[in-house]
Amino acid sequence: MSSKSSLHSDSNTYYFYPPALWKLDPTYNANVKLFFKDYANLKVVEIGGRRGIFYLNHIINRVDVIGVVSSIHDIIKYDNKVFCIKYYLDDGSATIPCIVFFETLKIHDEWIKQHQIEHGNLVRIIGNINEYRGKIQVKYKPEDLWKVDDPNMELLRWAEIMTLVQDVYSKPFVVPEDEWNKYVDKERKPTSNNTFTKSTSNYGSSTEFDKSPRPLTSASTSTANATSSSSSSSSSSENIIITITSSIDLNGNPFSNDKKRKRVNDDDENDENIRPGKKIKDFQPIPKTFYRRKKRKNINLKASQITKDVLIDSIVNYIYDNNLTSFRLSWIRQEPIFVTYCEYILRHQYYEDPTDDLITVLLKRSLSELVNENFLTFADKKNLLYEVKGEYVDYNN
């Protein structure tokens, strides 16, 4: 057992175990209490096809949060029958979104009337922690929110968190030797020389190790948002794949931080051959069709009135005013007015923080609608190059 103790003698090293051993962690069934800034730095780890959220190597399923309500978003979608409320709580270190769903609109309205949560209220919420679009949020049941009348509760919670972090959370989770041996005997079969094979996908090599308890992978606690790494341990018959990700793309898939993604507004080398009013080099323009799209008037609207249709009409006006026959997405992306419209739409319609990726996706979808209407067509789909196919008609004509 001395070899195992030496592995954990360094407090800056910790290890992730397979899902079958997560239940041995004291935080597995506990309502974890942390400062909100720590929730933002949690790791999303995938092991053997199962995802978990970790503080160091402590698995976190449920949390207990106390904070001041800084923002309220009441989300009602009749078409999809979605009735929910998202509260943003602030504990002085950061904010965290907490969302609750209701089965019917009647239950939603009755719950609001009963609780009467307002900005500035101190509330306590117990719920499950999960990841949504690369961000950590708390999902709770309607009965798991309480309004806190005693302001000292927040100070007491801070003291409680500091004690828990010092005594429990900051100490790496270590599987007892007998439990580790049971797991090895049950899940892995020894080879002829009574050893097991551990393959590390990051380095493309494999090493053999004996039957003594060993962690599966390690990470450094110098920063909670360290570069993502992945490793796997396998026997002769199956693999246990571990993928540590610190960020998620727009489709919910993990991507590696060491691979730079190409931005859609990066122009190609031949961009000088394509300009407004000029024909594309080596490209035969598509003849105009009888399809027409109305050119809307520019109207001063409030931020909450900016919708996706307004954005599309503005793009049509931009094309019309600049007499474009072909253009790239990057030209639209660089226009400040479209960026501003996208920010309004993301905040007021989708309740999302506007990021470069989300703005780009929203613009691509808007242009795709014009393609579906046959007003635009792809001259080069790979490079996001569009050709104007339709004609314009003034709105008042």
C-alpha positions, 0 to 999 in steps of 0.5 A: 500500500506504500506505493499507493500512498506515495502516488497521493503524497503530492496534493497537486496530483489527483486521479479519475476513477471509472464510473463503477467507483464513483459511488465511493466518493463522499460527495456522490450523494451529498449536496455539495456547497461551493462558491459560485466561481468554483462551479464555473471551473468544474471539469466535465469528464467522460469515462467509458461513455458516461459523463461526470462533473468534477471538483478536482476528482470529486464527483458532483451530482447535487448542489446546495446554493444560496445567493441573491437573485440578480436576474429572472427569465420567465420562458414560455414556449407554447409550441413546444409546451416548455414552461420554465423559469431561470434565475441567476443567483449571485453570491459575491464571487460569480453568478450561476443559472438555476432553472426549474421546469413545469408540466403545465402553464397552470402549475407555472402560474400558481408557483410564481404566485405562491413564491413571489421571487423578486430581484434582490431576494436571497434564496436557497436552491437544492438541485442537480448540476449539469452542463448546457451548451458548455456552461454549468447550471443547476436544474431543480424541482419546484419544491426545492427553492426557498426564500431566505429571510435571515441575511446571516444565512449567507455569511454562515454559508460562506464559513461552511464552504471554507470549512468543507473545502479545507477538510473535504473538497481539497483532498483528492478522492482515493479508492480504498485498496480492497475496493480497488482490488474488487473492481480489478477482479470483476472488470479485468481479466489477467493475461498469461503473465498476470499483468494488465495492459494500460494504453494511453491514447495521448502518447500512442503507447502502452505500458504494463502494470501489476495488480496493485491499486493504481489510478487511471489518469491524473491531472494538475490542480494548478488551474481548473481550466487546464488544457483538456487531456484524454486517456484510456485503460483497457484489457484484452477485451474492452477499453475504458476511455477517459476524455477530459474536456473543458469546453464544448462546441455548439453541437454539444461535442467536446473539442480539444483546446490544442486544435485551433478551429478555423473561424468562419470569417477567415478569408481565403487566399483568393478573397481578392478575386471576390468583391461586391459588384464583381463576378466570381473568378471561374464561376458562371453566375446563376440566371435570375429567377422570377422569385422576388423578395420584398425590401423592407423599410428601416424602422427604429425598433427597441432591443426587445423587438429585434427578431430573426425576421428583422435580422433577415430583412436587414441582411436583404437591405444590406445586399440591396443597398450595396448592389451585391451579386455575391458575398461571403459570410465574413462580410456580413459578420463584420458589419456592426449592425448585424452583430448588434442585432444578433446580440439582442436576439440571443439575449431576449429570445434565446436567453443566451450570452452572445458569443462569437460562435453563437453570433456566427451560427445565427447569421448562418441560419439566417442566410440559410433561410434565404437560401431555402427561399431561393433568394440566395444560392451557394456559389461555394458552400465550403467557403460560405460564398453566396450568390444572389439569385432573386430580385428585389421589390420595394415594400411600398410598391 
